[in-house]
Amino acid sequence: MQSPGGGAWFIGRLERAGADGLRGNWASGGNLHDYAANLLAKDDAGRYLPLGEWFVYRYYASQTGRIVELVPEAGIDGLATKDNSARNAKVLLGSDGAAGAVTVRLTGLDTTSVVANGGVRAVVRRVPHHGGAAVAGPQTVSDTVLGVSGHAAALTLAWSNAEDAYTVTLLPPDGEEGAD
């Protein structure tokens, strides 16, 4: 499960358990330190290049504020946060091997600072595994304003590769997105 999807899945489970530390990684053997535990690769010139899972950890590090409840589905887990001072809420989603249509139900939006005029902007990105090769970064899947009803909204992800991860950044409908 050394992939963006697996990494995000483990992050959610470790956070929910309140575990301090990291999960074990022995897959890279003697290159454990050189390749930052399989988060990096090298090109022919010896330059380091990020793998998809590196971008999962970068997004995870950008999740500030308070951790909020994320109810995992069969095979899907992750971490959700809200930061009212930064006017965003973020969801990191991973898979333990599941794929297919996944509906993300966003509830409790009345406790965030991201709803305005009955809507919330949802920027969805896919963090590709790319067969374990280097990637340029997350790919925007959608950037849309969702209608909010009863302090909730929903969006559906067409999760085609279980090794990929997804991020959902919620902003006010007219909000500018910062770097993840």
Order of alpha helices (4+ residues) and beta strands (2+ residues): alpha-beta-beta-alpha-beta-beta-beta-beta-beta-beta-beta-beta
